[in-house]
Amino acid sequence: MNYFLLGILLFIHVYPSSENRPDSIDSPAKPDKIRLIIDSDANNELDDQHALAYAFFSRDQFDLEGITINNTRNGGTLKGHYDEAVRVAKLCNAYNDVKIYKGASGNYADIQNHINEADYDGKEAVDFIIKSAKSSDSRQLVLLPIGKLTNIALALKKAPEIAGKIRIVWLGSNYPDAGEYNLDDDTTSVNPVIQSQAPFEMAVVRNGKPSGTAAVSVTPAEINARMKGKGIEVARAVAGRHGNSFTTFGDYSADLFAHADLHGNPPSRALYDMAAVAIVKNPHWAEKTTINAPTLSGNKWIDHAKTGRKIEIWENFKKDEILADFYKTVEKSAK
């Protein structure tokens, strides 16, 4: 054997292809899971339920540390929102390992001066948020409010030092336009969060426009085709919000759509909150823009040419990619 051929064989033996090398420098290390708390008005509409299920079933990427509940004007009392979150957790086989905490019924302006009292509206959720943010875990904690911002604003008021440990991604507002359900439900909580030192991002809603989470909409027919029977099957049936009992989240999803008011052509419902979970999971599924932090006056935005504070706006959500991953994640949970 000539020396040239011997050299080639030695090279191949010592340096196998990166495809076959388990420790190839070209193979990226799996990143740490994302620490996550979702703050939800779970009994409002049907998008909160899908957001919660998506997060429960994505725990290969999320360390879902807990769910905090707030009360917005639809969905009855705080107990109604809490009960719906429990219902979804049970259907996702997550009730025993992801705790759910009751938060604020009222608004920030009415509660803020009571936060040093022994008990106040929202205390359980606020204390949990603060405790989680102050934990010894070095990873940033993502707070994902998909309702009003009350619990988050109260936590920052009570413990402003947590700002450096958290990242807030809010599903809310029609920025730069006025109004939106989550924003309107407690306008007094918005400026305290925006003006805090915590990183703040808004996944905008923008009903009727293609650039907001409102565009991530689905028809009942699609849900029936893609969701019925999907998800882990739980041993004990769970009573649904509208009656009947269910053993998979997929069947409950279809029932929620069967009882929903539909909008647009074709008639559909937006999964606003689920899209917010999606961009935390994969930031490539929307476009992010940095802006000078605005302030809220009433329910209208006032922009500022120069501020020392920057926030992020998420828009132009990739509906097809988001829905494809959602369906795949639900289906995979049963395996």
C-alpha positions, 0 to 999 in steps of 0.5 A, a space after each residue: 500500500 503506498 503512503 498516499 493511500 495509507 494517509 487517506 485511510 488514516 484521515 478517514 479513521 481519525 476524522 469521520 464525517 460530522 454526520 457520524 460524529 456524535 460530538 461534532 462541533 457542527 451539532 449545536 448543543 440543545 439550549 436550556 428549556 425556557 422558564 415560563 409562567 402563563 398569566 391567563 383569563 382562561 374562561 374568556 373565549 377559547 384561545 386561552 385554552 389552546 394556549 395553555 394546552 400548547 404550553 402543557 404539551 411543549 414541555 420538551 422546550 418549556 419549564 412551565 413553572 405555574 399558571 396564574 389567573 386573572 379575571 376579565 369581564 367575560 368568563 364570569 368570576 375569578 373562580 370561573 377562570 380558575 376552573 377552566 384552567 384546571 379543566 385544561 390542565 387535567 385534560 393535558 395530564 398536567 394538573 398534578 405537576 403544574 400548579 395554578 394560582 388565583 390572581 387579581 379580580 380588580 384593577 391595578 389602580 384599586 389594588 396597588 395601595 394594598 399590596 403590603 397588607 396581609 391579604 389583598 386581591 391577587 396576592 397568591 399569584 403575585 407572591 408566586 410570580 415574585 418567588 419564582 423570579 427570585 429563585 436561584 435559577 440563573 435562567 431568565 423567567 418569561 412571564 406570558 400574560 395573555 389577559 390583562 396585565 394586573 398581576 404582572 404590574 402588582 408583582 413589579 410594584 411589590 418587588 421592582 427588583 425582579 425586573 432584571 430576572 424576567 422578560 414579559 411577553 404580553 398578548 395585548 393591544 392593537 398598537 399603534 391603534 387604540 383599544 383591545 380587550 386585554 388592554 381595556 380590561 385594566 388600562 391602569 396596569 399598562 403604564 406601570 409595566 411599560 415604564 418598569 425596567 423589565 424587558 417588555 414585548 407586545 404581541 399585538 392583536 389587530 382584529 380585522 388586519 393581517 398583521 396581528 395575532 387575529 390573523 391566526 384564525 381557524 374554522 370549526 371544520 379545520 378543528 374537527 379535522 385536525 383536533 378531534 381525538 387528538 392529545 393524550 387520553 386521560 383516565 378520568 373524563 373531565 366535564 366541559 364548560 358547555 356540558 358533556 365530558 371529555 378525555 382528550 383536549 382535542 375533543 374539548 377543542 372541537 366542543 369549544 369551537 362548536 359553541 363559539 361565535 364565529 367571525 369573518 369569511 370563512 367564519 372562524 375564531 382567532 387563536 390569539 393567545 396560542 400565537 403568543 406561546 408560539 413566538 416564545 417557543 420559536 421567535 422566527 414565527 413573527 417579526 419583531 421591531 424595537 420602538 421607543 416605549 409609548 405611554 397609554 392615555 385612556 386606551 390610546 397610545 402616545 408615541 415619543 420620539 426619544 425615550 431611554 426605554 425601548 420595547 419590542 412589538 411582535 407582528 406579522 405572525 406566520 400562521 401556517 407554521 404556527 398552526 402546523 406546530 400546534 397540531 403536531 405538538 398536540 398529536 405528539 403528546 399522545 405518543 
